[in-house]
Structure formats: structure tokens, C-alpha cells
Amino acid sequence: MVRVESPTAELGTPRVLTAAWVAPVAAPPLPSGGVRIADGRITAVGPAAGIIRPGDRVDDLGAALLTPGLVNPHTHLELTDYAGRIPPGSLWEWLPRLVVLRRAPGQAERETAAVARGAAQSLAAGVTCVGDISRLNLHWRVLRRRPIRKVCYVELLALADDPPRNVDELRAAADEVVEDDRLTVGFTPHAPYSVPADQLRAALRLAHERGRPWCTHWAETRAERAFLLGETAALPPFLRDLLAQCGLRSPGLSAIELLERCAADVRPGLLAHFNYAEAGEAERLAAAGHTVVYCPRAHQYFGHPPHPFRAMQRAGVRVALGTDSAASNHDLRLLAEAQFVLTQTPDPPPPAALLRMITLDAAHALELGATIGSLEPGKWADLAAFPCDPASPDPVADLVRTAPAPLGVWVAGTRVI
Ligand SMILES: [Zn+2]
């Protein structure tokens, strides 16, 4: 891991963005608010009239709601171009079809271009930071030249034809990554059925020792949970054969027990999906401090029953929303995930909580909660401005209900949309 200076931060005259409404997320929405920015960072947030100083450049955004830039904690941008290529169905129907698409000639070139398109689509949707996973470790080379902020997770998959297939290869791949103020490397052992338990544990340990975030797909299907307990026959035949070829065996533990063994003595991490939880597991997740990332539209795409995220939140688990890849979704619009939860699921969280799940909660999932995810002095000026009715009594509810495209997007104070 090499680190270089960030090319992003806009230096020069302090600037104040003012708008009909500002939603800092860490505080209630402000009418006629403003955000003061200097050297790429937020220096003040409050009523516009109170934060403008002599000499500041003032940009009034008018009928807009200014929010933190949205944070998509779980995606695979290299799969962006496979959107619409696989019909909705179970994960086990989807996976072999995805493998066929990916193995078509020209994979590296195609998926490199897809990362760039995925980043552009994300920014255009108000997403200023992604937690992105790449199987071929090609994402960071593309994304470091793009203004979007990112955690580039390097993936360990024991079943794969290409490295990293073990922790030594994972370490070597991560060592290639060039980090800067906008790019952080992360570590991701793929899932508990595709990585042996000792390698899983070693990968999380490596992330911990390097002081970098980790994520993994966990408890995504019932079959996975059954496999972990020893019911190998629960998996589809193609996967059983593949696991047998690679010498991968069931650890004979429940999903939560395996997690607790692998993640003992490391900082908490990001668990993508956790679609199936049993009694008492939410409390154990909360005690460990992990973040669960629920991907609502991908969840529906794969035909899962309702996600237990509300029970998890009530038990104290931090839950963020993500898109997963465009290959199992309609697009990469993170705000549409919050809209989906608000309008199409029973017992949704309030709109303000949903906005937090795609900003500050997601930032914490990426271990970036101290520097992005809310509008607070000292944080990076990563912002999105959405159209709003200045007279609305609840512009955040309007935002989540209608999920409009942003009017403007800023990363470290530089306007990128
Ligand atoms: Zn995923």
C-alpha cells in the first residue's frame, strides 16, 4: 500500500454554499442554511446569514436541499455493464449465468470500462463515496483517477481461477494499491462458503493489522447457513462440485459462531446482506459492533423473504443500505434504495433515518464516519444538492419519497456534477 497526496481538494477563497434547506444528518434540517468550505473541508454549517464571513464567495443553490454526499457501502462496479443481462431469480440461478458473462473474451478491458461507467453513474446519482469490490483488483487503477471517494476492497476467493485465492495473494494484491485522500484499500474474504475459515480469519486479521476496513458477504442464503452447519447437500450441485474440487468443507458452525470466531480480536466490519438471522443473532451482531448492509432492490431481485433489518436496528445493530452490483439491480441509484424501503416495505424507518442509512451509517461501515457522511466542521466537503420545495414542511421526506437526480455534487469541495 503506497500513499500519495490527494489531487482533489479545492484550495483558495473560502466558499459558502447556501440553499433553501440543509440536512446535516447529524443534526435536524435547517431552513435557509449554508455550508462554509475551505481547502476541501467543511468549516461551518448553520443558518446562512450566520456563517458567511467578509471575503467569502457565496453560491446560492436556491430551491435545493443540501445533504452529505451519499455513501454506497456495497457495490461491484466492474459488473455495471451486465445490468439487465440476467433475469431476476435466485442467487444460485444468477451466479452461473454471471460467470458465463464474465468469462466472455475481453473480460479485463470490459470490466475496467464498467468500473469507470459505474463511478460516473454513482456520481450522477449523488453518490460521492463507494465501498467497491473487484475480483480482478482492477478497480483502484480506474477509480484513483476519478473524483469519487472510495474504499477499494481487494477480494479473496478460494474458488477462483485468478488470485487472490489465499491470504498471501490477498496481501500481495493489496500492496499494489496506491492510496490517497480519496482512496483507501480494504480487505474482503468473499463469503464463508467460498473461503476456508482459517483464511477468513487471517484476512480479517490482516485488515486489522493494516488499520484498514474489511467486509464480507454473510448469511446471504438459507442454503449457505445450512452448509455452514454441515448440510453440504443444501448447496446447488455446481457449487458442491466446485467446493469439493477446492477442498472446501463445512466448518460445522452456525453463521454467527463462525463470524465470532473469525472476527474475534479485530475491529468490527461490514457484513453485506445477512438476509437470514435467527433468534438472538441481532443482539450478538450489535454487541460486536458490525454494520449490516441491506441491499433492498437486489434483495427483491433474488426473491428473498423480507429482510430482518428492522429487528436488527431495534437490537442496536447499525444497518446501512447499498445497491450491490448493477447486475442484480436496476441501476446504481442509492437514493432509490431508500425510496424502495420507504414506499414498498412494511414498517419502514422514518425518512430521516433512511437518509442516515445512506450517508453516516454507510460511512461508519467503511470506517470513514469520522471524515464523511454528515455535514460537520472538519469533515470533507462531500455534498449533494437535490431539488426541493422551499415551502415543504419536511424536505427530507420529500427527498426519500421521490428520489430525484441531484442538481449538483461536490467531492472535497470541488464540484463534480
Ligand atoms: Zn455483493
Residues whose N, C-alpha, C, O or C-beta is under 5 A from the ligand:
A	BS01	ZN	D324
